[in-house]
Amino acid sequence: SAKNLQFEKAAQFRDEIFELRRLLALEEKTLGSGDLMPEDPVAVEEELA
């Protein structure tokens, strides 16, 4: 059904976001800024918009 397809799309999107955040966290650790507080995700999304 269309609802099921929408659910799968949402899950796929969530997985991609999760992977991007994981890579970003990994990159921040490499830069040595792991002790900083993570940014507000809403503020980050507004920057990217």
PQR file of N, CA, C, O and H, with PARSE charges and radii, in Angstrom:
ATOM      1  N   SER A   1       0.832  -1.202   0.000 -0.4000 1.5000
ATOM      2  CA  SER A   1       0.000   0.000   0.000 -0.0000 2.0000
ATOM      3  C   SER A   1       0.868   1.254   0.000  0.5500 1.7000
ATOM      4  O   SER A   1       2.066   1.189   0.272 -0.5500 1.4000
ATOM      5  N   ALA A   2       0.268   2.369  -0.300 -0.4000 1.5000
ATOM      6  CA  ALA A   2       1.001   3.635  -0.351 -0.0000 2.0000
ATOM      7  C   ALA A   2       1.556   4.003   1.025  0.5500 1.7000
ATOM      8  O   ALA A   2       2.650   4.557   1.137 -0.5500 1.4000
ATOM      9  H   ALA A   2      -0.706   2.422  -0.521  0.4000 1.0000
ATOM     10  N   LYS A   3       0.785   3.686   2.070 -0.4000 1.5000
ATOM     11  CA  LYS A   3       1.216   4.010   3.431 -0.0000 2.0000
ATOM     12  C   LYS A   3       2.478   3.223   3.791  0.5500 1.7000
ATOM     13  O   LYS A   3       3.390   3.745   4.433 -0.5500 1.4000
ATOM     14  H   LYS A   3      -0.103   3.236   1.979  0.4000 1.0000
ATOM     15  N   ASN A   4       2.512   1.955   3.362 -0.4000 1.5000
ATOM     16  CA  ASN A   4       3.669   1.118   3.640 -0.0000 2.0000
ATOM     17  C   ASN A   4       4.905   1.648   2.915  0.5500 1.7000
ATOM     18  O   ASN A   4       6.002   1.653   3.472 -0.5500 1.4000
ATOM     19  H   ASN A   4       1.772   1.531   2.841  0.4000 1.0000
ATOM     20  N   LEU A   5       4.723   2.095   1.674 -0.4000 1.5000
ATOM     21  CA  LEU A   5       5.827   2.645   0.892 -0.0000 2.0000
ATOM     22  C   LEU A   5       6.370   3.903   1.563  0.5500 1.7000
ATOM     23  O   LEU A   5       7.580   4.115   1.633 -0.5500 1.4000
ATOM     24  H   LEU A   5       3.832   2.091   1.221  0.4000 1.0000
ATOM     25  N   GLN A   6       5.450   4.734   2.055 -0.4000 1.5000
ATOM     26  CA  GLN A   6       5.841   5.963   2.734 -0.0000 2.0000
ATOM     27  C   GLN A   6       6.657   5.634   3.988  0.5500 1.7000
ATOM     28  O   GLN A   6       7.632   6.314   4.308 -0.5500 1.4000
ATOM     29  H   GLN A   6       4.466   4.562   1.998  0.4000 1.0000
ATOM     30  N   PHE A   7       6.241   4.585   4.683 -0.4000 1.5000
ATOM     31  CA  PHE A   7       6.948   4.161   5.888 -0.0000 2.0000
ATOM     32  C   PHE A   7       8.362   3.701   5.544  0.5500 1.7000
ATOM     33  O   PHE A   7       9.316   4.026   6.251 -0.5500 1.4000
ATOM     34  H   PHE A   7       5.449   4.033   4.424  0.4000 1.0000
ATOM     35  N   GLU A   8       8.493   2.945   4.455 -0.4000 1.5000
ATOM     36  CA  GLU A   8       9.813   2.467   4.038 -0.0000 2.0000
ATOM     37  C   GLU A   8      10.714   3.621   3.641  0.5500 1.7000
ATOM     38  O   GLU A   8      11.903   3.625   3.961 -0.5500 1.4000
ATOM     39  H   GLU A   8       7.718   2.681   3.881  0.4000 1.0000
ATOM     40  N   LYS A   9      10.151   4.600   2.946 -0.4000 1.5000
ATOM     41  CA  LYS A   9      10.922   5.776   2.552 -0.0000 2.0000
ATOM     42  C   LYS A   9      11.424   6.522   3.791  0.5500 1.7000
ATOM     43  O   LYS A   9      12.575   6.956   3.846 -0.5500 1.4000
ATOM     44  H   LYS A   9       9.186   4.596   2.686  0.4000 1.0000
ATOM     45  N   ALA A  10      10.541   6.661   4.780 -0.4000 1.5000
ATOM     46  CA  ALA A  10      10.898   7.361   6.012 -0.0000 2.0000
ATOM     47  C   ALA A  10      12.009   6.618   6.748  0.5500 1.7000
ATOM     48  O   ALA A  10      12.936   7.237   7.271 -0.5500 1.4000
ATOM     49  H   ALA A  10       9.607   6.308   4.735  0.4000 1.0000
ATOM     50  N   ALA A  11      11.912   5.298   6.787 -0.4000 1.5000
ATOM     51  CA  ALA A  11      12.930   4.497   7.460 -0.0000 2.0000
ATOM     52  C   ALA A  11      14.270   4.613   6.741  0.5500 1.7000
ATOM     53  O   ALA A  11      15.321   4.693   7.377 -0.5500 1.4000
ATOM     54  H   ALA A  11      11.159   4.796   6.363  0.4000 1.0000
ATOM     55  N   GLN A  12      14.224   4.621   5.413 -0.4000 1.5000
ATOM     56  CA  GLN A  12      15.444   4.748   4.617 -0.0000 2.0000
ATOM     57  C   GLN A  12      16.080   6.116   4.864  0.5500 1.7000
ATOM     58  O   GLN A  12      17.294   6.231   5.027 -0.5500 1.4000
ATOM     59  H   GLN A  12      13.371   4.556   4.897  0.4000 1.0000
ATOM     60  N   PHE A  13      15.234   7.151   4.888 -0.4000 1.5000
ATOM     61  CA  PHE A  13      15.704   8.508   5.130 -0.0000 2.0000
ATOM     62  C   PHE A  13      16.352   8.609   6.504  0.5500 1.7000
ATOM     63  O   PHE A  13      17.409   9.220   6.661 -0.5500 1.4000
ATOM     64  H   PHE A  13      14.248   7.058   4.756  0.4000 1.0000
ATOM     65  N   ARG A  14      15.692   7.989   7.518 -0.4000 1.5000
ATOM     66  CA  ARG A  14      16.220   8.006   8.884 -0.0000 2.0000
ATOM     67  C   ARG A  14      17.583   7.318   8.948  0.5500 1.7000
ATOM     68  O   ARG A  14      18.497   7.792   9.623 -0.5500 1.4000
ATOM     69  H   ARG A  14      14.833   7.493   7.391  0.4000 1.0000
ATOM     70  N   ASP A  15      17.708   6.190   8.235 -0.4000 1.5000
ATOM     71  CA  ASP A  15      18.979   5.469   8.220 -0.0000 2.0000
ATOM     72  C   ASP A  15      20.080   6.315   7.600  0.5500 1.7000
ATOM     73  O   ASP A  15      21.215   6.306   8.077 -0.5500 1.4000
ATOM     74  H   ASP A  15      16.966   5.805   7.687  0.4000 1.0000
ATOM     75  N   GLU A  16      19.750   7.050   6.534 -0.4000 1.5000
ATOM     76  CA  GLU A  16      20.744   7.903   5.884 -0.0000 2.0000
ATOM     77  C   GLU A  16      21.173   9.028   6.810  0.5500 1.7000
ATOM     78  O   GLU A  16      22.360   9.344   6.894 -0.5500 1.4000
ATOM     79  H   GLU A  16      18.828   7.057   6.146  0.4000 1.0000
ATOM     80  N   ILE A  17      20.221   9.634   7.505 -0.4000 1.5000
ATOM     81  CA  ILE A  17      20.530  10.698   8.464 -0.0000 2.0000
ATOM     82  C   ILE A  17      21.437  10.153   9.568  0.5500 1.7000
ATOM     83  O   ILE A  17      22.421  10.785   9.953 -0.5500 1.4000
ATOM     84  H   ILE A  17      19.257   9.377   7.436  0.4000 1.0000
ATOM     85  N   PHE A  18      21.080   8.962  10.070 -0.4000 1.5000
ATOM     86  CA  PHE A  18      21.858   8.334  11.131 -0.0000 2.0000
ATOM     87  C   PHE A  18      23.302   8.117  10.677  0.5500 1.7000
ATOM     88  O   PHE A  18      24.242   8.397  11.421 -0.5500 1.4000
ATOM     89  H   PHE A  18      20.281   8.449   9.757  0.4000 1.0000
ATOM     90  N   GLU A  19      23.470   7.617   9.451 -0.4000 1.5000
ATOM     91  CA  GLU A  19      24.800   7.358   8.908 -0.0000 2.0000
ATOM     92  C   GLU A  19      25.585   8.659   8.755  0.5500 1.7000
ATOM     93  O   GLU A  19      26.773   8.707   9.074 -0.5500 1.4000
ATOM     94  H   GLU A  19      22.706   7.390   8.847  0.4000 1.0000
ATOM     95  N   LEU A  20      24.929   9.712   8.271 -0.4000 1.5000
ATOM     96  CA  LEU A  20      25.599  11.000   8.112 -0.0000 2.0000
ATOM     97  C   LEU A  20      26.052  11.549   9.459  0.5500 1.7000
ATOM     98  O   LEU A  20      27.161  12.066   9.588 -0.5500 1.4000
ATOM     99  H   LEU A  20      23.964   9.673   8.012  0.4000 1.0000
ATOM    100  N   ARG A  21      25.176  11.430  10.471 -0.4000 1.5000
ATOM    101  CA  ARG A  21      25.540  11.922  11.806 -0.0000 2.0000
ATOM    102  C   ARG A  21      26.710  11.122  12.379  0.5500 1.7000
ATOM    103  O   ARG A  21      27.574  11.670  13.062 -0.5500 1.4000
ATOM    104  H   ARG A  21      24.274  11.009  10.366  0.4000 1.0000
ATOM    105  N   ARG A  22      26.725   9.806  12.088 -0.4000 1.5000
ATOM    106  CA  ARG A  22      27.809   8.952  12.571 -0.0000 2.0000
ATOM    107  C   ARG A  22      29.132   9.382  11.934  0.5500 1.7000
ATOM    108  O   ARG A  22      30.153   9.487  12.612 -0.5500 1.4000
ATOM    109  H   ARG A  22      26.022   9.360  11.533  0.4000 1.0000
ATOM    110  N   LEU A  23      29.098   9.626  10.632 -0.4000 1.5000
ATOM    111  CA  LEU A  23      30.304  10.053   9.931 -0.0000 2.0000
ATOM    112  C   LEU A  23      30.771  11.412  10.437  0.5500 1.7000
ATOM    113  O   LEU A  23      31.969  11.651  10.587 -0.5500 1.4000
ATOM    114  H   LEU A  23      28.268   9.541  10.081  0.4000 1.0000
ATOM    115  N   LEU A  24      29.814  12.298  10.699 -0.4000 1.5000
ATOM    116  CA  LEU A  24      30.140  13.631  11.188 -0.0000 2.0000
ATOM    117  C   LEU A  24      30.794  13.548  12.567  0.5500 1.7000
ATOM    118  O   LEU A  24      31.780  14.234  12.836 -0.5500 1.4000
ATOM    119  H   LEU A  24      28.841  12.104  10.577  0.4000 1.0000
ATOM    120  N   ALA A  25      30.243  12.711  13.430 -0.4000 1.5000
ATOM    121  CA  ALA A  25      30.800  12.531  14.769 -0.0000 2.0000
ATOM    122  C   ALA A  25      32.210  11.964  14.682  0.5500 1.7000
ATOM    123  O   ALA A  25      33.101  12.362  15.433 -0.5500 1.4000
ATOM    124  H   ALA A  25      29.442  12.153  13.211  0.4000 1.0000
ATOM    125  N   LEU A  26      32.398  11.027  13.753 -0.4000 1.5000
ATOM    126  CA  LEU A  26      33.701  10.420  13.544 -0.0000 2.0000
ATOM    127  C   LEU A  26      34.710  11.482  13.108  0.5500 1.7000
ATOM    128  O   LEU A  26      35.847  11.507  13.580 -0.5500 1.4000
ATOM    129  H   LEU A  26      31.674  10.704  13.144  0.4000 1.0000
ATOM    130  N   GLU A  27      34.276  12.355  12.202 -0.4000 1.5000
ATOM    131  CA  GLU A  27      35.135  13.413  11.682 -0.0000 2.0000
ATOM    132  C   GLU A  27      35.508  14.393  12.784  0.5500 1.7000
ATOM    133  O   GLU A  27      36.650  14.844  12.862 -0.5500 1.4000
ATOM    134  H   GLU A  27      33.352  12.335  11.819  0.4000 1.0000
ATOM    135  N   GLU A  28      34.533  14.725  13.643 -0.4000 1.5000
ATOM    136  CA  GLU A  28      34.797  15.648  14.742 -0.0000 2.0000
ATOM    137  C   GLU A  28      35.809  15.057  15.711  0.5500 1.7000
ATOM    138  O   GLU A  28      36.675  15.768  16.219 -0.5500 1.4000
ATOM    139  H   GLU A  28      33.604  14.358  13.580  0.4000 1.0000
ATOM    140  N   LYS A  29      35.702  13.749  15.970 -0.4000 1.5000
ATOM    141  CA  LYS A  29      36.665  13.084  16.848 -0.0000 2.0000
ATOM    142  C   LYS A  29      38.062  13.186  16.261  0.5500 1.7000
ATOM    143  O   LYS A  29      39.031  13.440  16.976 -0.5500 1.4000
ATOM    144  H   LYS A  29      34.998  13.171  15.557  0.4000 1.0000
ATOM    145  N   THR A  30      38.158  12.985  14.936 -0.4000 1.5000
ATOM    146  CA  THR A  30      39.450  13.044  14.254 -0.0000 2.0000
ATOM    147  C   THR A  30      40.062  14.429  14.384  0.5500 1.7000
ATOM    148  O   THR A  30      41.279  14.563  14.508 -0.5500 1.4000
ATOM    149  H   THR A  30      37.371  12.779  14.355  0.4000 1.0000
ATOM    150  N   LEU A  31      39.219  15.465  14.355 -0.4000 1.5000
ATOM    151  CA  LEU A  31      39.705  16.835  14.462 -0.0000 2.0000
ATOM    152  C   LEU A  31      40.047  17.195  15.910  0.5500 1.7000
ATOM    153  O   LEU A  31      40.630  18.246  16.172 -0.5500 1.4000
ATOM    154  H   LEU A  31      38.230  15.355  14.254  0.4000 1.0000
ATOM    155  N   GLY A  32      39.680  16.316  16.845 -0.4000 1.5000
ATOM    156  CA  GLY A  32      40.026  16.541  18.233 -0.0000 2.0000
ATOM    157  C   GLY A  32      39.080  17.482  18.946  0.5500 1.7000
ATOM    158  O   GLY A  32      39.443  18.052  19.974 -0.5500 1.4000
ATOM    159  H   GLY A  32      39.205  15.462  16.631  0.4000 1.0000
ATOM    160  N   SER A  33      37.870  17.663  18.426 -0.4000 1.5000
ATOM    161  CA  SER A  33      36.905  18.538  19.089 -0.0000 2.0000
ATOM    162  C   SER A  33      35.795  17.711  19.728  0.5500 1.7000
ATOM    163  O   SER A  33      34.664  18.181  19.853 -0.5500 1.4000
ATOM    164  H   SER A  33      37.575  17.200  17.590  0.4000 1.0000
ATOM    165  N   GLY A  34      36.110  16.495  20.128 -0.4000 1.5000
ATOM    166  CA  GLY A  34      35.113  15.607  20.703 -0.0000 2.0000
ATOM    167  C   GLY A  34      34.602  16.076  22.051  0.5500 1.7000
ATOM    168  O   GLY A  34      33.567  15.607  22.524 -0.5500 1.4000
ATOM    169  H   GLY A  34      37.028  16.114  20.026  0.4000 1.0000
ATOM    170  N   ASP A  35      35.337  17.020  22.688 -0.4000 1.5000
ATOM    171  CA  ASP A  35      34.913  17.484  24.005 -0.0000 2.0000
ATOM    172  C   ASP A  35      33.886  18.611  23.909  0.5500 1.7000
ATOM    173  O   ASP A  35      33.328  19.026  24.925 -0.5500 1.4000
ATOM    174  H   ASP A  35      36.179  17.401  22.304  0.4000 1.0000
ATOM    175  N   LEU A  36      33.630  19.112  22.692 -0.4000 1.5000
ATOM    176  CA  LEU A  36      32.641  20.166  22.519 -0.0000 2.0000
ATOM    177  C   LEU A  36      31.236  19.587  22.572  0.5500 1.7000
ATOM    178  O   LEU A  36      31.019  18.427  22.224 -0.5500 1.4000
ATOM    179  H   LEU A  36      34.083  18.775  21.867  0.4000 1.0000
ATOM    180  N   MET A  37      30.289  20.401  23.007 -0.4000 1.5000
ATOM    181  CA  MET A  37      28.891  19.974  23.002 -0.0000 2.0000
ATOM    182  C   MET A  37      28.412  19.855  21.561  0.5500 1.7000
ATOM    183  O   MET A  37      28.763  20.688  20.726 -0.5500 1.4000
ATOM    184  H   MET A  37      30.466  21.344  23.290  0.4000 1.0000
ATOM    185  N   PRO A  38      27.617  18.831  21.256 -0.5600 1.5000
ATOM    186  CA  PRO A  38      27.069  18.731  19.903  0.2800 2.0000
ATOM    187  C   PRO A  38      26.138  19.901  19.623  0.5500 1.7000
ATOM    188  O   PRO A  38      25.437  20.376  20.517 -0.5500 1.4000
ATOM    189  N   GLU A  39      26.136  20.362  18.379 -0.4000 1.5000
ATOM    190  CA  GLU A  39      25.287  21.492  18.019 -0.0000 2.0000
ATOM    191  C   GLU A  39      23.814  21.097  18.039  0.5500 1.7000
ATOM    192  O   GLU A  39      23.464  19.923  17.923 -0.5500 1.4000
ATOM    193  H   GLU A  39      26.706  19.977  17.653  0.4000 1.0000
ATOM    194  N   ASP A  40      22.976  22.096  18.186 -0.4000 1.5000
ATOM    195  CA  ASP A  40      21.536  21.872  18.115 -0.0000 2.0000
ATOM    196  C   ASP A  40      21.182  21.427  16.698  0.5500 1.7000
ATOM    197  O   ASP A  40      21.423  22.172  15.748 -0.5500 1.4000
ATOM    198  H   ASP A  40      23.261  23.050  18.280  0.4000 1.0000
ATOM    199  N   PRO A  41      20.617  20.231  16.535 -0.5600 1.5000
ATOM    200  CA  PRO A  41      20.319  19.735  15.180  0.2800 2.0000
ATOM    201  C   PRO A  41      19.392  20.660  14.398  0.5500 1.7000
ATOM    202  O   PRO A  41      19.477  20.729  13.172 -0.5500 1.4000
ATOM    203  N   VAL A  42      18.504  21.375  15.100 -0.4000 1.5000
ATOM    204  CA  VAL A  42      17.601  22.299  14.402 -0.0000 2.0000
ATOM    205  C   VAL A  42      18.401  23.441  13.795  0.5500 1.7000
ATOM    206  O   VAL A  42      18.152  23.835  12.655 -0.5500 1.4000
ATOM    207  H   VAL A  42      18.435  21.319  16.097  0.4000 1.0000
ATOM    208  N   ALA A  43      19.361  23.977  14.544 -0.4000 1.5000
ATOM    209  CA  ALA A  43      20.192  25.066  14.047 -0.0000 2.0000
ATOM    210  C   ALA A  43      21.014  24.602  12.849  0.5500 1.7000
ATOM    211  O   ALA A  43      21.196  25.344  11.884 -0.5500 1.4000
ATOM    212  H   ALA A  43      19.564  23.658  15.470  0.4000 1.0000
ATOM    213  N   VAL A  44      21.507  23.371  12.922 -0.4000 1.5000
ATOM    214  CA  VAL A  44      22.294  22.820  11.822 -0.0000 2.0000
ATOM    215  C   VAL A  44      21.442  22.703  10.572  0.5500 1.7000
ATOM    216  O   VAL A  44      21.886  23.052   9.478 -0.5500 1.4000
ATOM    217  H   VAL A  44      21.359  22.768  13.706  0.4000 1.0000
ATOM    218  N   GLU A  45      20.204  22.206  10.730 -0.4000 1.5000
ATOM    219  CA  GLU A  45      19.316  22.048   9.579 -0.0000 2.0000
ATOM    220  C   GLU A  45      19.000  23.399   8.956  0.5500 1.7000
ATOM    221  O   GLU A  45      18.875  23.497   7.736 -0.5500 1.4000
ATOM    222  H   GLU A  45      19.844  21.922  11.619  0.4000 1.0000
ATOM    223  N   GLU A  46      18.868  24.446   9.773 -0.4000 1.5000
ATOM    224  CA  GLU A  46      18.581  25.776   9.237 -0.0000 2.0000
ATOM    225  C   GLU A  46      19.772  26.292   8.451  0.5500 1.7000
ATOM    226  O   GLU A  46      19.593  26.962   7.434 -0.5500 1.4000
ATOM    227  H   GLU A  46      18.970  24.366  10.764  0.4000 1.0000
ATOM    228  N   GLU A  47      20.984  25.996   8.900 -0.4000 1.5000
ATOM    229  CA  GLU A  47      22.181  26.396   8.169 -0.0000 2.0000
ATOM    230  C   GLU A  47      22.230  25.720   6.815  0.5500 1.7000
ATOM    231  O   GLU A  47      22.604  26.340   5.819 -0.5500 1.4000
ATOM    232  H   GLU A  47      21.129  25.452   9.727  0.4000 1.0000
ATOM    233  N   LEU A  48      21.847  24.432   6.771 -0.4000 1.5000
ATOM    234  CA  LEU A  48      21.904  23.666   5.534 -0.0000 2.0000
ATOM    235  C   LEU A  48      20.790  24.045   4.572  0.5500 1.7000
ATOM    236  O   LEU A  48      20.913  23.819   3.368 -0.5500 1.4000
ATOM    237  H   LEU A  48      21.542  23.928   7.579  0.4000 1.0000
ATOM    238  N   ALA A  49      19.711  24.615   5.079 -0.4000 1.5000
ATOM    239  CA  ALA A  49      18.550  24.932   4.236 -0.0000 2.0000
ATOM    240  C   ALA A  49      18.867  26.040   3.238  0.5500 1.7000
ATOM    241  O   ALA A  49      18.003  26.430   2.453 -0.5500 1.4000
ATOM    242  H   ALA A  49      19.612  24.798   6.057  0.4000 1.0000
TER
END
